[in-house]
Amino acid sequence: MKIGIAFASIVVLLAVWWLWPQRVELNESEYDFAMALYRVCNQSSDEGLIQIETLLDQEEQAHPSQEPSPLRPIIAAAKSGQWRDAAKACRQVLDDQVEH
């Protein structure tokens, strides 16, 4: 009985650790994009979003070995009209850049 409870506790702790949001690290240009994206999301600006996406595309084409930007899902959320969620996600990414 005690072994079952201990095992279940370990499984739960591992699941929480695995599913816990991971800290996102941005390079310098991605940080600048994130700042602009946060402003665009707060303004619900379709035009600004297009400009940021275009600049991010150019940045990724200039550095093809780089992984896709972690800002892509935020841009997708904003494009689907989820401006508030996108702004929150962008703010979290910016907060992740601060050393605590």
Secondary structure, DSSP 8 states (H G I E B T S, - for coil): -HHHHHHHHHHHHHHHHHHS-------HHHHHHHHHHHHHHHHT-HHHHHHHHHHHHHHHHHSTTS---TTHHHHHHHHTT-HHHHHHHHHHHHHHTS--
